[in-house]
Amino acid sequence: MALGRATDEWASHRWSFLTILLISVLQIIAEESPPKFNVVPKTTTQQPGSKVKLRCSGSPRGAKLSWYHNGQPLSSNPVPGVFVRKNGKKLIIERFQRSKSDHHVGMYQCAVTSEAGSIISPPAYLHLAEIAKFKTDVPQKVKVLQGNTAIIPCVPPASKPAARVQYRHEGKWIRNSTERILITPSGNLQIANITLDDWGLYKCAAVNPVTLHQRVTNTSKVKIDEPRRKQPAQIVYPPSHKTLSVQRGSEVLLECVSSGYPTPTVTWRWDQGQLDTAKRVLDNLLLSDVQPSDSGIYTCSAENGKNARVKVNYILTVTDSSSITQGPEDTATTAGLNVTLTCRTTGSPKPDVHWLHNTKPVVLDERHFQQDSDLAIHEIQPTDAGMYQCVASNTLNTAMAQAWLKVEVPKGYPTVETSPSNVATEAGEIAVFACKISGSPEPDVQWEHNGKPVTADGEHIVIEDGTLSIIRVSREDEGRYKCLGSNSVGKSWVAASLTVLVPTTPMTLAVVKSGDFHHRRGQNIMERNMWLQKQVQVPEAPSKPRISRASDTSVYVSWVPRSNGGSPITAFKVQYKRIADGSKERWRTASDKIPPTTLSYQVKTLQPGQTYRFRVIAINGLGESRQSQQSSQYSVEGHVVKGHLSRPVVGPHITEILAVSPTTISVRWKYMAIDNVPIDGFYIYHRETDSDNEKDFVQSVVNGVGVRSFRLEGLQPEIMYDIKMQCFNRAGSSDFSNVMMKETLRMYFFDLLCIYWTS
C-alpha cells in the first residue's frame, strides 16, 4: 500500500513537473514571437462631458501595451483626466473635454512590445462633437418662375460629425426629401415644379447628430412669378463650373437647376462615355459607388428653344484610401549581409511611405535606403534587428504593414557601443566624434572622411578608444565621417557629419559704370543705378532682445533677425547701457562684429548691483539698421563670490539644435574640462522665445559626464524656444553656455510619425 501511494505521488509530481515545463516552453516561445494587434483603437467623435473608452489588445501572451497621445507616451507625459488600465487594454477619459489646460482631443495610438520588438497602431483621432456658426447668414430673396425649380442655397457650418440639414417653411419642418422637394447633400433645398403653395419664408437649420445642437439661418423669402412671355434658358445652380473630389465607393449628386419659360430641358453628358449607370434625381445626376474610372468632366446643358443651349461643367476626381497590396515579410539574416523589405501601395493621392523600426522612424543614411516604397538595409548590424512597419498615408487614411527582422550575430562580431553625433561648429573650433566598437578579436578601428582614410596628424587625433578629434576645423574638414571597425569575423561602421559655420561674405553695393552690364533697351546707366538702389536697403531692426543669465557678471543677449533689406546681413552689433537714478548713461558697444550666423552674444564684465538695458543692430552692405526695441531691465546680483571654487566655471557649448517633431527638439553640445574640475552632468534650460523672464526657463537634468546630446520633449508645436546649458557637480553649477533658438515643427500627421518615441 505504501509503495502504491508513493508511485501515485511520484506520477502526480511528474505530471506537475511536465505541466510547469510545458508552460515555461510556451512562455519562452511567446516571448520570442513578433508582436501583433488583436484590437486597435478607433477614431470616434464624442460630446463634451461624456465618458470615452479606447480599446487595444495584442499578442503574444505577456506582451506589454502602452499608449501615446499626439506622439508622446502617456507614461511619461500624462494628460489630466486620461487613465490607462494596468493591463493597458483600455484607455479611459472620465469626462471628455477640451480646454487650455486639458487637451483630450487629438491622436491616440497603442503600442505592443514583445522580446522581438515593438509596433504601433494606426492613428485613432478623438474629436469633440461641436458645430460652429454659419459663416454667411444673409437673408436671401429667391425669385422663381412658376413651374420651374427653385433653389435655396445653404452652406452648412463646420461640424463634427457633419451636420444634418433640414428646413422650416412657414413654421413647418421639412426634414426629409420627397419626389418634388429635395434636400441635397451639399445642404441646398430644391423645389421642383414650384407652385403658389410654395410661396413664403424658409429657414435652413443645421443639426449636430451627436449633440443635437442646432444652428438656424436668417429667413429667406421665396417669391413666385407667373411667366407672361418667353424667357431664355439659364442655369441658376451652379453659377459657374465646379471641381469636385469624392472618395471611392461614395455617392455623389451633381446638382443642376435651370430657369426659363418654357421650362428648359436638361441633359447630361460625360466626356468619357455613356451614362448608363447614372440616375436622374429631378434634373440632378446621381452617381453611386463611384470608382476612379468615373473621373472626368460632366456637363449639364439646358435649352428651351428661346436661345442657344447653356451649360455648366463638373470636373470630378475620385480619390482612394491608402492601402498596402504587398507588405514586408518576416526575414532572418546574418550580420553583414544586405536585406530589402518590400512594400507596395495604392491610393489616390499617391500615398507617402515612411518606415518605422520599433515604433521609431528609420533614419535614412549610408546603410538605410528607401527605394520607391521599399526599404533596403546594407551591411546589417545587430542594432537593425526588431520590428519594421511600412506606413502609407495620404489625405484620407493611414495603412500599416509589419515584418520581423531577425539578425544572427556571429560570435565576436564587431558591435558599435558608442556612435558619433553630427557636429556643427565654427571654423577654428574643436570637433569631437566619439566612436567605440567592441568585438573578439579586438576590432581595428579606422576613420574615413568623404570616403578617404583620415591620416592622424597634428590636427586630426584618434585616441585609444576610437574617438576622433579635429583640433582646428576648417572648410576642408566639412563632410561625412565614417568610423569603421573590422576583425576576422566581420565589420561594422557608423557615420556622422561635420558642418563648418562660416560668416556670410559681405556684399558691397557699387555704382554701376558704363560697360559693366548689358542693360535693357531704352534704359540708361543712371536709371539702372536708381533701380539698384531701390532694390537694396539697410536691414530691418532685429526683434526686442531677450536676456538670460550667463554668470555672476555676464548675460546672454538673444534676438531674432528681420528682413535683410535685399542685401545679406554681414554682422550684428550689441549695445548696452546702465540704468542709474538721476544720470544719463550713454550706450556702449559690446561688439559690432558678431557673425550673421550668431543670434546670441555674451556681454561680460557687468557691475554687481547695477541694472542694464540692451539693444541690437543689424548691418549689411548699405549700412546699419535702426536700433531694436530696448530689452527689459536686467539687474546684476549685488556681490561676486571670489576665490577658488570647486564648482565648474566653464560651461558647455551648444553646437546644434534640431526640431525633430512638433513637440521635440534635439540638443547637441561639446564640453572640455578646461578648469580640470570633475562634473556630474548637465542642466538644459528652455523657455518660449516670447518670454523675457528668467524664471520662465524650465530645467532638465542630464546625468553623465560623456553625454553630448539630449531631447527636450513635451514642447508645443510651432513655438520658438530659447535653449541654454550649464554643467554641474556637487559644489554647484558652471557659467551658462551660449543661447540658441529653435522653432518646433507644425502638427502634421507625418511630423507626429517622426517623433522619436521612447522605446
C-alpha positions in Angstrom: 0.0 0.0 0.0 2.8 2.4 0.9 4.5 1.6 -2.4 1.3 2.3 -4.3 0.8 5.6 -2.6 4.5 6.5 -3.4 4.0 5.6 -7.0 0.9 7.7 -7.3 2.6 10.6 -5.6 5.6 10.3 -8.0 3.2 10.2 -11.0 1.4 13.3 -9.7 4.7 15.2 -9.2 5.9 14.0 -12.7 2.8 15.5 -14.4 3.1 18.7 -12.4 6.7 19.0 -13.5 5.8 18.3 -17.1 3.0 20.9 -16.9 5.3 23.5 -15.5 7.9 22.7 -18.1 5.3 22.9 -20.9 4.1 26.3 -19.7 7.7 27.6 -19.4 8.4 26.5 -23.0 5.2 28.0 -24.3 6.0 31.2 -22.4 9.5 31.4 -24.0 8.1 30.8 -27.4 5.5 33.5 -26.8 8.1 36.0 -25.7 10.2 35.4 -28.8 7.2 35.8 -31.1 6.6 39.0 -33.0 4.0 41.4 -31.6 0.6 41.7 -33.3 -2.6 43.6 -32.7 -5.9 41.9 -32.0 -7.8 45.1 -31.3 -6.7 48.7 -32.3 -8.2 52.0 -31.1 -10.8 53.5 -33.5 -11.4 57.1 -34.5 -14.5 58.5 -32.7 -16.4 61.7 -32.1 -17.8 62.3 -28.6 -19.8 65.0 -27.0 -18.4 67.2 -24.2 -18.6 65.7 -20.7 -19.0 62.1 -21.9 -17.0 59.1 -20.8 -14.7 57.8 -23.5 -13.2 54.4 -23.8 -10.5 53.4 -26.3 -9.5 49.7 -26.5 -6.4 47.9 -27.5 -5.1 44.3 -27.3 -2.2 42.4 -28.7 -0.2 39.2 -28.7 1.9 37.2 -27.8 0.9 36.4 -24.3 2.9 38.6 -21.9 3.3 41.4 -24.5 3.3 44.9 -23.0 0.8 47.6 -24.1 1.5 51.3 -23.9 -0.4 54.4 -25.2 0.6 57.6 -27.0 -1.3 60.9 -27.3 -0.2 63.2 -30.1 3.0 61.2 -30.5 4.0 61.4 -26.8 4.0 58.4 -24.4 1.3 58.9 -21.8 3.6 57.0 -19.3 6.0 60.0 -19.2 3.7 62.7 -20.5 0.4 62.2 -18.6 -2.7 64.1 -19.7 -5.1 65.2 -16.9 -8.2 63.1 -16.9 -6.8 60.3 -19.1 -6.3 56.9 -17.4 -4.9 53.7 -18.6 -5.8 50.4 -17.0 -3.0 48.3 -15.5 -3.0 45.8 -18.3 -3.1 48.6 -20.9 -6.1 47.2 -22.8 -8.3 50.2 -22.1 -7.8 53.9 -22.1 -10.5 55.9 -20.2 -11.4 59.5 -20.2 -13.9 60.1 -17.4 -15.0 63.5 -18.6 -14.1 64.3 -22.2 -13.4 68.0 -22.7 -11.1 70.5 -24.4 -9.6 73.5 -22.6 -6.3 75.3 -22.4 -5.0 73.1 -19.7 -6.8 69.8 -20.7 -6.5 68.7 -24.3 -8.3 65.4 -24.7 -8.8 65.8 -28.4 -6.1 64.6 -30.8 -4.4 61.5 -32.0 -4.2 58.3 -29.9 -2.1 55.2 -30.6 -1.4 52.0 -28.9 2.0 50.1 -29.0 2.6 46.4 -28.4 6.1 45.3 -27.3 7.5 41.7 -27.0 11.0 40.4 -27.0 11.0 40.6 -30.8 10.4 44.4 -30.8 7.6 47.0 -30.9 4.9 48.0 -33.2 2.4 50.9 -33.1 -1.2 51.1 -34.2 -2.5 53.4 -37.0 -3.7 56.7 -35.6 -7.1 57.0 -34.0 -8.5 60.5 -33.7 -10.7 61.6 -30.9 -12.9 64.5 -31.9 -15.1 66.8 -29.9 -18.6 66.9 -31.2 -19.4 70.5 -31.9 -21.0 72.8 -34.5 -19.9 76.3 -35.5 -22.0 79.2 -36.5 -23.0 79.8 -40.1 -20.2 81.7 -41.9 -22.6 83.6 -44.1 -26.0 84.3 -42.7 -27.5 86.9 -45.0 -31.3 86.8 -45.8 -31.9 85.9 -49.4 -34.6 86.7 -51.8 -35.3 83.9 -54.3 -37.4 84.7 -57.4 -38.5 81.7 -59.5 -40.9 81.3 -62.4 -43.9 79.2 -61.7 -43.4 75.6 -62.9 -39.6 75.9 -62.7 -37.3 74.6 -60.0 -36.4 76.8 -57.0 -33.2 76.5 -55.2 -32.5 77.9 -51.7 -28.7 77.8 -51.2 -27.5 76.8 -47.7 -23.8 76.2 -46.8 -23.8 74.1 -43.6 -21.4 75.3 -40.9 -18.4 73.3 -39.8 -19.5 70.4 -37.7 -18.1 67.2 -36.2 -19.6 64.9 -37.3 -21.1 66.5 -40.4 -24.3 68.4 -39.7 -27.7 67.2 -40.8 -29.6 69.8 -42.7 -33.4 70.5 -42.5 -35.7 73.4 -43.5 -38.6 75.2 -42.0 -41.3 76.6 -44.3 -43.9 78.9 -42.7 -43.4 77.2 -39.3 -43.5 73.6 -40.6 -40.4 71.4 -40.8 -39.1 69.8 -44.0 -36.9 67.1 -42.6 -36.7 64.6 -45.5 -36.8 64.7 -49.3 -39.9 63.8 -51.3 -40.5 63.3 -55.0 -40.7 67.0 -55.6 -38.7 68.5 -52.7 -35.0 67.6 -52.4 -32.6 68.4 -49.6 -29.2 67.9 -51.3 -26.0 66.5 -49.7 -24.5 70.0 -50.1 -27.3 71.5 -48.0 -29.3 73.2 -50.7 -33.1 72.9 -50.9 -34.6 72.3 -54.4 -38.3 72.5 -55.0 -39.3 71.2 -58.4 -42.4 72.4 -60.4 -42.9 75.2 -57.9 -46.5 76.5 -57.3 -48.0 79.3 -55.3 -48.3 77.0 -52.3 -44.5 77.0 -52.0 -44.5 80.8 -51.6 -43.2 82.1 -48.3 -40.4 82.2 -45.8 -37.8 79.5 -45.4 -35.1 78.9 -42.8 -32.1 76.5 -43.1 -31.2 74.6 -39.9 -28.0 72.5 -39.3 -28.1 69.9 -36.5 -25.1 68.2 -35.0 -26.1 64.5 -34.9 -24.3 63.8 -31.7 -25.0 66.8 -29.5 -28.3 67.6 -31.3 -27.2 71.3 -31.1 -28.9 73.3 -33.8 -27.9 76.4 -35.8 -30.5 78.3 -37.8 -30.0 80.9 -40.6 -31.9 84.1 -41.1 -35.1 83.9 -43.2 -35.0 83.5 -46.9 -38.0 84.7 -48.9 -39.2 82.8 -51.9 -41.3 84.8 -54.4 -43.0 83.1 -57.4 -43.5 85.0 -60.7 -46.1 83.9 -63.2 -44.5 83.8 -66.7 -46.1 86.1 -69.3 -43.6 85.8 -72.1 -40.9 83.5 -73.2 -37.6 83.7 -71.3 -34.3 82.2 -72.4 -32.9 79.2 -70.5 -30.3 79.8 -67.9 -28.5 77.7 -65.3 -29.2 79.0 -61.9 -27.1 76.5 -60.0 -24.2 76.0 -60.0 -23.4 79.6 -61.1 -20.1 78.5 -62.6 -18.0 75.4 -63.4 -17.2 73.3 -60.3 -14.4 70.9 -59.3 -15.3 68.1 -57.0 -13.2 65.5 -55.3 -15.0 62.5 -53.8 -13.9 59.3 -52.2 -14.1 55.9 -53.9 -17.2 54.0 -53.1 -19.2 57.0 -52.1 -22.3 58.6 -53.6 -22.2 62.0 -55.3 -25.1 64.2 -56.5 -24.2 66.6 -59.3 -26.7 69.5 -58.9 -28.1 71.3 -61.9 -31.0 73.8 -61.5 -32.2 75.7 -64.6 -34.7 78.5 -65.2 -36.7 79.8 -68.2 -40.0 79.8 -70.0 -41.0 77.4 -71.4 -39.4 75.2 -68.7 -36.0 74.2 -70.0 -35.0 70.6 -70.9 -31.9 69.4 -69.0 -29.5 66.8 -70.4 -26.2 65.4 -69.1 -23.1 64.3 -70.9 -19.8 62.6 -69.7 -16.6 63.1 -71.7 -15.6 59.5 -71.0 -18.6 57.7 -72.5 -22.2 56.7 -71.8 -24.1 57.5 -68.6 -25.7 54.0 -68.4 -25.5 53.6 -64.6 -26.2 57.1 -63.5 -29.6 58.1 -62.2 -31.6 61.3 -62.5 -33.0 62.9 -59.4 -35.1 65.8 -60.5 -32.7 67.4 -63.0 -29.6 66.4 -61.0 -27.3 63.5 -61.8 -26.7 60.8 -59.1 -23.6 58.6 -59.2 -23.4 55.7 -56.8 -20.4 53.7 -55.7 -18.0 55.9 -57.7 -14.7 54.4 -58.8 -11.6 56.0 -60.2 -12.9 55.2 -63.7 -15.8 57.6 -63.1 -13.5 60.6 -63.0 -13.9 63.1 -65.8 -16.0 66.1 -67.0 -19.7 66.0 -66.5 -21.7 68.6 -68.5 -25.2 69.8 -67.6 -27.0 71.5 -70.6 -30.3 73.4 -70.6 -32.3 74.6 -73.5 -35.9 75.7 -74.2 -35.8 76.9 -77.8 -35.5 80.5 -77.0 -31.8 80.8 -77.4 -28.6 78.7 -77.7 -28.0 75.8 -75.3 -26.4 76.9 -71.9 -24.2 74.5 -70.0 -22.0 74.1 -66.9 -19.2 71.6 -66.2 -18.4 69.4 -63.1 -14.8 68.3 -63.1 -14.9 65.1 -61.0 -11.8 63.5 -59.3 -12.2 60.2 -57.4 -9.8 59.7 -54.5 -8.9 56.4 -53.0 -7.7 55.4 -49.5 -4.1 54.3 -48.9 -3.7 50.5 -48.9 -0.7 48.2 -48.9 -1.1 45.5 -51.6 2.2 43.7 -50.7 3.7 44.2 -47.3 7.2 43.2 -45.9 7.7 39.6 -44.8 9.4 38.3 -41.7 13.1 37.8 -42.5 16.1 36.1 -40.9 19.6 37.1 -41.9 23.1 37.3 -40.7 25.1 40.5 -39.6 27.0 41.9 -42.5 24.5 40.9 -45.3 22.0 43.1 -47.2 18.2 42.9 -46.9 15.3 44.6 -48.7 11.9 44.9 -47.1 9.1 45.2 -49.7 6.1 47.5 -49.5 3.7 48.0 -52.4 1.0 50.6 -52.1 -2.0 52.1 -53.9 -4.1 55.1 -53.3 -5.1 58.5 -54.7 -3.5 60.9 -54.0 -0.4 58.6 -54.1 0.5 57.7 -50.5 3.6 58.9 -48.9 5.6 56.0 -47.5 7.7 56.0 -44.3 9.3 53.2 -42.3 9.3 52.6 -38.6 11.8 50.5 -36.6 10.4 49.5 -33.2 8.0 52.5 -33.4 10.8 55.0 -34.3 11.3 56.5 -37.7 14.0 54.9 -39.8 16.8 57.4 -40.4 17.9 57.1 -44.0 21.7 57.1 -44.3 24.6 55.3 -46.0 23.2 51.9 -44.9 19.4 52.6 -45.0 17.9 53.4 -48.4 14.3 53.9 -49.4 13.9 52.7 -53.0 10.4 53.9 -54.0 8.4 52.3 -51.2 10.9 49.5 -50.3 13.5 49.7 -47.5 17.0 48.4 -48.3 19.4 47.9 -45.4 23.0 47.3 -46.3 25.6 45.6 -44.1 23.1 44.5 -41.5 24.1 45.4 -37.9 22.9 43.8 -34.6 21.0 47.0 -33.9 18.9 46.6 -37.0 17.0 43.6 -35.5 13.4 44.1 -34.5 10.0 45.1 -35.9 9.6 47.2 -39.0 6.4 48.8 -40.2 5.7 50.3 -43.6 3.4 53.3 -43.1 1.5 54.5 -46.2 -0.5 57.7 -45.7 -2.5 60.1 -47.9 -5.2 62.7 -47.1 -7.8 60.0 -46.5 -6.2 57.5 -44.1 -3.0 55.6 -42.9 -2.3 52.0 -43.7 0.4 49.9 -42.0 2.1 46.5 -42.6 4.8 44.9 -40.4 7.7 42.4 -40.5 10.1 40.9 -38.1 13.8 41.2 -38.9 15.9 38.6 -37.0 19.7 39.1 -37.1 22.1 36.3 -36.3 25.3 37.8 -34.9 28.4 35.6 -35.2 30.5 35.3 -32.0 33.0 38.1 -31.8 31.3 40.2 -34.5 32.2 44.0 -34.2 29.4 45.8 -32.3 29.0 49.5 -32.1 28.7 50.6 -28.5 29.1 54.4 -28.9 28.1 56.3 -32.1 29.3 59.7 -33.2 26.9 62.6 -33.4 26.6 65.2 -36.1 28.7 68.3 -35.3 28.1 71.9 -36.4 30.8 74.3 -35.3 32.7 77.5 -36.4 36.0 77.4 -38.2 38.9 77.2 -35.8 36.9 75.3 -33.1 37.3 71.7 -32.0 35.2 68.9 -33.4 34.9 65.6 -31.5 33.4 62.3 -32.9 33.1 59.6 -30.3 33.2 56.0 -31.5 33.6 52.7 -29.7 33.4 49.3 -31.4 33.9 46.1 -29.5 34.4 42.5 -30.6 36.7 39.5 -30.5 39.4 39.7 -31.7 39.6 43.4 -30.9 38.4 45.3 -33.9 40.8 47.6 -35.8 39.1 51.0 -35.8 39.7 53.4 -38.7 38.1 56.7 -39.8 37.2 57.9 -43.3 36.4 61.4 -44.4 34.2 61.6 -47.6 35.4 58.1 -48.5 39.1 58.7 -48.0 41.2 57.5 -44.9 41.8 60.0 -42.2 45.5 60.4 -41.5 46.4 61.1 -37.9 48.4 64.3 -37.7 48.7 67.4 -35.5 45.2 68.5 -36.5 43.4 65.0 -36.5 43.9 62.9 -33.4 42.4 59.4 -32.9 42.7 58.3 -29.2 42.8 54.7 -28.0 39.0 54.1 -27.7 38.4 55.2 -31.3 37.3 58.8 -30.7 38.4 61.3 -33.5 39.2 64.9 -32.5 39.8 67.7 -35.1 41.7 70.4 -33.3 41.1 73.4 -35.5 38.4 72.7 -38.1 38.4 74.4 -41.5 36.1 74.3 -44.6 38.2 71.4 -45.9 37.2 69.3 -42.9 33.5 69.6 -43.7 31.7 66.4 -44.8 30.9 62.9 -43.8 33.0 61.0 -41.2 32.7 57.2 -41.0 34.0 55.1 -38.1 34.8 51.5 -39.3 35.6 48.6 -37.0 36.7 45.3 -38.5 38.2 42.0 -37.4 38.4 38.4 -38.7 34.6 37.9 -38.0 33.2 40.9 -39.9 33.0 44.7 -39.9 30.7 47.4 -38.6 30.6 51.1 -39.2 28.7 54.3 -38.2 28.8 57.8 -39.6 28.3 61.4 -38.7 28.6 64.7 -40.5 30.6 67.9 -39.8 29.3 71.3 -40.8 31.6 74.3 -40.6 29.8 77.5 -39.9 31.4 80.4 -41.8 30.1 84.0 -41.7 28.3 85.2 -44.9 30.5 87.1 -47.3 29.6 90.8 -47.1 28.1 92.3 -50.3 29.3 95.6 -51.4 26.9 97.8 -53.5 28.9 99.8 -56.0 27.7 102.3 -58.6 27.3 100.6 -62.0 29.5 102.2 -64.6 29.1 102.1 -68.4 30.1 98.8 -69.9 29.6 96.9 -66.6 26.3 95.3 -67.6 24.0 94.7 -70.6 21.1 97.0 -69.9 17.6 96.7 -71.4 16.8 98.7 -74.5 16.0 102.3 -73.6 17.5 102.0 -70.1 20.4 104.3 -69.3 23.1 103.9 -66.7 21.5 106.4 -64.3 18.2 104.6 -64.4 19.9 101.3 -63.8 21.7 102.7 -60.7 18.5 104.2 -59.3 16.7 100.8 -59.8 19.5 99.0 -58.0 19.4 101.4 -55.0 15.6 100.9 -54.7 16.0 97.2 -54.6 18.6 97.1 -51.8 18.2 98.8 -48.4 19.6 98.7 -44.9 18.2 95.8 -42.8 15.1 95.9 -40.7 15.8 96.3 -36.9 16.1 92.9 -35.1 13.5 91.8 -32.6 13.4 93.0 -29.0 16.4 91.2 -27.4 15.9 88.7 -24.6 18.3 88.5 -21.6 19.3 85.4 -19.7 22.0 85.0 -17.0 25.4 83.6 -18.1 27.4 84.1 -14.9 27.6 86.4 -11.9 28.8 89.3 -14.0 27.6 88.5 -17.6 24.4 87.8 -19.6 23.4 86.3 -22.9 21.6 88.7 -25.3 19.5 86.8 -27.9 17.5 88.2 -30.8 15.6 87.2 -34.0 16.7 88.9 -37.3 14.2 90.5 -39.6 14.4 91.4 -43.3 17.9 91.9 -44.6 16.8 94.7 -47.0 17.8 92.7 -50.1 21.5 92.5 -49.1 22.9 89.8 -46.8 23.4 90.7 -43.2 27.2 90.9 -42.6 27.2 91.4 -38.8 25.2 92.3 -35.7 26.0 95.0 -33.1 25.1 94.6 -29.4 24.9 97.7 -27.2 24.1 98.2 -23.5 23.7 101.0 -21.0 23.5 101.2 -17.2 20.2 102.5 -15.8 21.1 104.8 -12.9 18.9 107.2 -10.9 19.3 110.8 -12.0 22.0 110.2 -14.5 22.0 109.8 -18.3 24.3 106.9 -19.3 25.5 106.5 -22.8 25.0 103.4 -24.9 28.2 101.3 -25.0 29.0 98.8 -27.8 29.8 95.3 -26.5 30.7 94.1 -30.1 29.9 95.2 -33.6 31.5 92.2 -35.3 29.1 89.4 -34.3 28.8 86.9 -37.2 25.4 86.8 -39.0 25.0 83.2 -38.1 25.2 84.0 -34.4 22.0 85.1 -32.8 23.2 85.2 -29.2 26.1 87.1 -27.6 27.6 87.1 -24.1 28.1 90.6 -22.6 30.7 90.4 -19.9 32.2 92.5 -17.1 28.9 93.9 -15.9 29.0 95.5 -12.5 27.3 93.8 -9.5 24.3 95.6 -8.1 23.7 97.6 -11.3 20.7 97.5 -13.7 21.1 97.4 -17.5 19.2 97.5 -20.8 20.3 96.1 -24.1 19.6 96.6 -27.8 20.7 95.1 -31.2 21.5 96.5 -34.6 21.8 94.6 -37.9 24.4 95.5 -40.5 24.6 94.9 -44.3 26.5 96.3 -47.3 24.5 99.5 -47.2 24.8 100.2 -43.5 23.2 99.8 -40.1 19.5 99.1 -39.3 17.6 101.1 -36.8 18.2 100.1 -33.2 15.9 97.3 -31.9 13.4 97.8 -29.2 15.2 98.0 -25.8 15.3 94.9 -23.7 13.6 94.6 -20.4 15.7 95.7 -17.4 18.2 93.2 -16.1 19.7 93.6 -12.6 23.1 92.0 -11.7 23.4 90.4 -8.3 24.8 92.6 -5.6 28.0 90.7 -4.9 30.6 88.5 -6.6 31.9 85.3 -4.9 35.7 85.5 -5.1 38.4 83.0 -4.6 38.9 79.4 -5.7 35.7 77.5 -6.2 35.3 73.7 -6.6 32.3 74.1 -8.9 33.0 74.0 -12.6 33.4 77.5 -14.1 33.5 77.0 -17.9 30.2 75.6 -19.2 29.4 73.5 -22.3 28.9 74.9 -25.8 25.8 74.1 -27.7 26.7 73.1 -31.3 23.4 72.1 -32.8 19.7 72.2 -32.1 17.3 70.3 -34.4 13.5 70.3 -34.4 12.6 66.6 -34.9 8.8 66.8 -34.3 6.1 69.3 -33.3 6.9 68.5 -29.6 10.6 67.6 -29.6 13.9 69.5 -30.0 17.2 67.7 -30.1 20.2 69.5 -28.4 23.8 68.6 -29.1 26.8 70.2 -27.3 30.5 69.9 -26.7 32.3 70.2 -23.4 36.0 70.3 -22.4 37.0 70.3 -18.8 39.5 73.3 -19.2 39.5 74.1 -15.4 40.1 70.3 -14.6 37.1 70.2 -12.2 35.1 66.9 -12.3 31.4 67.2 -13.2 28.4 65.0 -12.6 26.2 66.1 -15.6 24.5 68.9 -17.4 21.5 71.2 -16.9 19.5 72.2 -20.0 17.1 75.1 -19.8 14.3 76.1 -22.3 11.7 78.8 -22.4 9.5 80.2 -25.1 11.3 82.9 -27.1 8.4 85.4 -26.5 9.2 85.4 -22.8 11.7 87.8 -21.3 11.5 86.4 -17.8 14.5 84.4 -16.4 12.1 82.5 -14.2 10.3 81.0 -17.2 13.3 78.8 -18.0 12.5 75.1 -17.4 15.4 72.9 -16.2 16.1 69.4 -17.5 18.8 67.3 -15.8 21.2 65.1 -17.8 23.3 62.8 -15.7 26.6 61.5 -17.0 30.0 63.1 -18.0 30.1 61.7 -21.5 26.6 62.6 -22.7 26.6 65.0 -25.6 23.0 65.0 -26.8 19.5 65.3 -25.3 15.9 65.6 -26.5 13.6 68.2 -25.0 10.1 66.6 -25.2 6.6 67.8 -24.4 7.0 71.1 -26.2 4.3 73.0 -28.1 4.0 72.9 -31.9 5.2 75.9 -33.9 6.7 77.7 -30.9 10.2 79.3 -30.9 12.3 78.3 -27.8 15.5 79.7 -26.2 17.9 77.0 -25.1 21.0 77.3 -22.9 23.0 74.9 -20.7 25.3 74.5 -17.6 27.4 71.7 -16.3 27.3 70.8 -12.6 28.8 68.9 -9.7 28.0 68.7 -6.0 29.6 72.1 -5.3 27.5 74.0 -7.8 27.0 74.7 -11.5 29.1 76.4 -14.1 28.5 79.6 -16.1 25.8 79.3 -18.7 26.6 78.2 -22.3 25.7 80.1 -25.4 21.9 80.6 -26.1 20.4 79.1 -29.3 16.9 79.3 -30.6 14.7 76.8 -32.5 11.1 76.5 -33.5 9.2 73.2 -33.2 7.5 71.7 -36.3 3.9 72.0 -37.3 1.4 69.4 -36.1 1.1 67.4 -39.3 0.5 63.6 -39.0 3.8 62.8 -40.6 5.5 65.1 -38.2 3.9 63.1 -35.4 5.2 59.9 -37.0 8.6 61.3 -37.0 8.6 61.9 -33.2 11.3 59.8 -31.6 9.0 57.8 -29.4 10.6 56.2 -26.3 11.0 52.5 -26.6 
